[in-house]
Amino acid sequence: SGARLWGRWSVSRFSQGTIRGVMCAYETEGVAWPCVINRGDPWLFDHCQIRSAGTYAVMCAKTSSTTLRRCGLGGMGSGSRRAINAVIIMDSSWCLLQCCQIEDTENTHPGVRLMENAGGRLENCTLQRNGYGVAVDNNAQVDIIGCTMRDHDHAALFAGWEAANAAMDIRRCTAYGRVWHTNDRPGTLSECDNRFTVSAMQEAFEDEGNMMGMPGEDPSDLQLSWRQAFGGGGYPTADTPRKEAPPRRRPARQMSFPNLRDLDAAAPRSSSLASEGSFGANLGPAG
């Protein structure tokens, strides 16, 4: 808990566990390896920041099972600091996202992408500033419950060209702007109690990044937006001004994000943090 890690991280098969309060970030200009990839058994990431620039933030692969709860996921800002996908769910994997903030992916890519035989569920998440909010293709299935989708480059939802066998269940969601990118729809689509609007007047929010918390949580404690925490895109530095936080009923859990380039240059080559590695005995370096 409370660790700050950078590099690529891999969760191996036949492993399981819980990671809380960790910041993990990875920037690349070459091969798009994910910041975190899970190929293992059930893993829970709780109140973490998993960020990438030029690659995937989280990849769920093989037959893995992943839960992302109260996490900030996606890119580190605009332009070249956008992620490809905040979460990509593929193969026969499963991913549950609860009360997450999913943001800042590239212009042509969704915040959450499901493909092949994957499955997923989004509950009370905020998706913003992505190419698309959620995209589904092949035989993938996803439930989207109580989520807010806004400020996307193209549309909130996208059905791929081969989505005839895909399924999407959308309930109690709010989408601002264009809802579907094209006339294509998943083979199975169910919608209930949603609020879709294209009115720009309704896109104003009193508190950007505020979202519904888990039961028993104070929503004001959830500082999940990379931009909200530092007043702009990119990596913060020592001179980056912080926004004054509103009064809270109890001390908030806040995480700071280092300038990865400066820290990497200053760290010795043998530093375990500056190299690829593992979260624990059950995790191995990315292959």
C-alpha positions in Angstrom: 0.0 0.0 0.0 1.2 3.5 -0.8 4.0 2.4 -3.2 4.9 4.3 -6.4 6.1 2.1 -9.1 6.9 2.6 -12.8 7.7 0.2 -15.5 5.8 -2.8 -16.9 4.2 -5.2 -14.5 2.9 -8.7 -15.1 0.7 -10.9 -12.9 1.6 -14.5 -13.6 -0.7 -17.5 -13.9 -1.8 -19.5 -10.8 -1.4 -16.4 -8.6 -3.9 -14.3 -6.7 -4.0 -11.5 -4.3 -4.9 -7.9 -3.5 -3.1 -4.6 -4.2 -4.2 -1.4 -2.5 -3.2 2.2 -2.8 -0.5 1.7 -5.4 0.4 4.1 -8.2 1.9 2.3 -11.3 2.8 4.2 -14.5 4.5 3.4 -17.7 5.4 5.5 -20.7 6.6 4.1 -24.1 7.3 5.4 -27.6 8.0 1.9 -28.9 6.3 -1.5 -28.5 2.9 -1.0 -26.8 3.3 -3.4 -23.9 0.7 -2.8 -21.2 1.5 -1.1 -17.9 -0.2 -4.0 -16.0 -1.1 -7.3 -17.5 -3.0 -10.0 -15.6 -2.8 -13.6 -16.8 -3.5 -15.0 -13.3 -6.4 -16.0 -11.0 -8.5 -13.5 -9.1 -6.6 -10.2 -8.4 -8.1 -7.1 -6.8 -6.7 -3.6 -7.4 -8.3 -1.3 -4.9 -7.9 2.5 -4.9 -4.9 2.4 -7.3 -3.7 4.6 -10.1 -2.7 2.7 -13.2 -1.6 5.0 -15.9 0.1 4.7 -19.3 1.3 6.9 -22.2 1.3 5.4 -25.6 0.2 2.0 -24.5 -2.4 0.1 -22.5 -2.9 0.8 -18.8 -4.5 -2.6 -17.9 -4.6 -5.7 -20.0 -6.7 -8.8 -18.9 -5.6 -11.8 -20.8 -5.9 -15.6 -21.0 -8.5 -16.8 -18.4 -7.7 -14.2 -15.8 -10.1 -12.6 -13.4 -9.5 -9.0 -12.4 -11.4 -6.6 -10.1 -10.6 -2.9 -10.4 -12.2 -1.0 -7.6 -12.0 2.8 -7.0 -9.1 3.1 -9.5 -8.0 5.9 -11.8 -7.2 4.2 -15.2 -6.0 5.5 -18.5 -3.6 8.1 -19.8 -1.6 10.8 -18.1 -2.9 13.8 -20.1 -3.5 14.9 -23.7 -1.6 14.3 -26.9 1.2 11.8 -26.7 0.4 11.2 -23.0 -2.9 9.5 -23.8 -3.2 5.7 -23.4 -4.3 3.3 -26.1 -6.9 1.7 -23.9 -7.5 2.2 -20.2 -8.6 -1.4 -20.0 -8.5 -4.1 -22.7 -10.2 -7.4 -21.9 -9.4 -10.2 -24.3 -9.1 -14.0 -24.7 -11.5 -15.6 -22.2 -10.7 -13.2 -19.3 -13.1 -11.4 -17.0 -12.9 -7.9 -15.5 -15.1 -6.1 -13.0 -14.7 -2.3 -12.7 -16.4 -0.6 -9.7 -16.4 3.1 -9.1 -13.4 3.7 -11.4 -12.5 6.8 -13.4 -11.5 5.8 -17.0 -10.1 8.6 -19.1 -7.6 10.0 -21.6 -7.3 7.4 -24.3 -6.3 8.0 -27.9 -8.7 9.6 -30.4 -9.5 6.3 -32.2 -9.5 4.0 -29.1 -12.1 3.3 -26.4 -11.6 3.6 -22.7 -12.7 0.0 -22.2 -12.4 -2.6 -25.0 -13.8 -6.1 -24.9 -13.0 -8.6 -27.6 -12.8 -12.3 -28.4 -14.5 -14.4 -25.7 -14.0 -11.9 -22.9 -16.6 -10.6 -20.4 -16.8 -7.6 -18.1 -19.0 -5.5 -15.9 -18.8 -1.8 -15.2 -20.6 -0.4 -12.1 -20.9 3.3 -11.2 -17.8 4.3 -13.3 -17.1 7.6 -15.0 -15.7 7.4 -18.6 -14.4 10.7 -20.0 -12.1 12.1 -22.7 -11.6 8.9 -24.6 -12.0 8.2 -28.2 -15.0 6.1 -27.3 -16.4 5.0 -23.9 -16.9 1.2 -24.3 -16.3 -0.9 -27.3 -17.3 -4.6 -27.8 -16.5 -7.0 -30.6 -16.4 -10.8 -31.4 -18.1 -12.9 -28.7 -17.5 -10.5 -25.8 -20.2 -9.6 -23.3 -20.4 -6.6 -21.0 -22.9 -5.1 -18.5 -22.7 -1.4 -18.0 -24.6 -0.3 -14.8 -25.0 3.2 -13.4 -22.1 4.7 -15.4 -21.6 8.2 -16.7 -20.0 8.7 -20.2 -19.0 12.2 -21.4 -16.6 14.3 -23.4 -15.5 11.5 -25.8 -14.0 12.3 -29.2 -16.5 10.3 -31.1 -19.2 8.5 -29.1 -20.0 6.8 -25.8 -20.5 3.3 -27.3 -19.0 1.4 -30.2 -19.9 -2.0 -31.7 -17.1 -3.6 -33.9 -17.6 -5.0 -37.4 -17.7 -8.5 -36.0 -20.0 -7.9 -33.0 -22.9 -10.1 -34.3 -22.3 -12.5 -31.4 -21.5 -9.8 -28.8 -23.8 -8.8 -26.0 -24.2 -5.5 -24.2 -26.6 -4.7 -21.3 -26.9 -1.0 -20.4 -28.8 0.1 -17.4 -29.3 3.4 -15.5 -26.4 5.1 -17.4 -26.0 8.7 -18.5 -24.3 9.6 -21.8 -23.6 13.2 -22.9 -23.1 13.7 -26.6 -23.2 11.1 -29.3 -24.2 7.7 -28.0 -23.4 5.2 -30.8 -20.5 5.8 -33.3 -22.3 4.0 -36.2 -25.6 2.3 -36.9 -23.9 -1.1 -35.9 -25.1 -2.7 -32.7 -24.1 -5.8 -30.8 -26.0 -9.0 -31.7 -27.7 -8.8 -28.2 -28.5 -5.4 -26.9 -30.6 -4.5 -23.9 -31.2 -1.0 -22.5 -33.2 0.1 -19.4 -33.6 3.4 -17.6 -30.8 5.2 -19.4 -30.5 9.0 -19.9 -28.9 9.9 -23.2 -28.7 13.5 -24.2 -26.8 15.6 -26.8 -27.4 18.9 -25.1 -24.1 20.7 -24.3 -26.0 22.7 -21.6 -26.3 19.5 -19.6 -22.5 18.7 -19.7 -21.7 21.1 -16.8 -20.7 19.3 -13.6 -20.3 21.0 -10.3 -17.3 18.9 -9.4 -15.3 17.4 -12.2 -14.3 13.8 -11.4 -16.8 13.5 -8.6 -18.4 10.1 -8.6 -20.4 7.6 -6.6 -18.4 5.8 -3.9 -18.7 2.3 -2.7 -21.1 1.8 0.2 -19.8 3.5 3.3 -17.3 5.7 1.3 -17.3 9.5 1.3 -17.3 10.4 -2.5 -15.2 13.5 -1.7 -12.3 11.1 -0.7 -12.0 9.6 -4.1 -9.4 11.6 -5.9 -9.1 9.5 -9.1 -8.6 11.9 -11.9 -5.0 12.5 -13.0 -5.9 16.0 -14.3 -8.1 16.9 -11.3 -5.3 16.2 -8.8 -2.8 18.3 -10.6 -4.7 20.9 -12.6 -3.5 19.8 -16.0 -2.2 17.0 -18.1 1.2 15.2 -18.0 3.5 14.5 -15.1 3.5 16.9 -12.1 6.7 18.4 -10.8 7.7 20.0 -7.5 6.5 23.3 -8.9 3.0 22.1 -10.0 0.4 23.9 -7.9 -2.2 21.7 -6.2 -5.8 22.5 -6.0 -7.2 23.3 -2.6 -9.3 20.4 -1.4 -12.7 21.1 0.0 -13.4 20.4 3.7 -13.7 16.7 4.4 -15.3 14.7 7.2 -12.1 12.7 7.5 -8.6 12.9 6.0 -8.6 12.0 2.3 -6.2 9.4 0.9 -4.3 11.2 -1.8 -1.4 10.0 -4.0 1.2 12.1 -5.6 2.7 11.3 -9.0 6.4 11.8 -9.7 8.0 13.1 -12.9 9.0 9.7 -14.2 11.6 11.0 -16.6 13.4 12.9 -13.9 13.2 10.1 -11.4 14.4 7.5 -13.9 17.4 9.7 -14.8 18.3 10.2 -11.2 17.9 6.6 -10.1 20.9 4.1 -10.3 20.6 1.5 -12.9 20.4 -1.2 -10.3 17.3 0.3 -8.7 14.5 -2.2 -8.5 11.9 0.5 -9.0 13.4 1.7 -12.3 13.4 -1.7 -13.9 10.7 -4.2 -14.7 9.8 -6.4 -11.9 7.1 -7.9 -9.8 4.6 -6.9 -7.1 5.5 -10.1 -5.1 6.5 -13.6 -5.2 3.7 -14.6 -7.4 4.3 -12.0 -10.0 7.0 -12.1 -12.7 8.5 -9.6 -15.2 6.5 -8.9 -18.3 7.5 -11.2 -21.2 
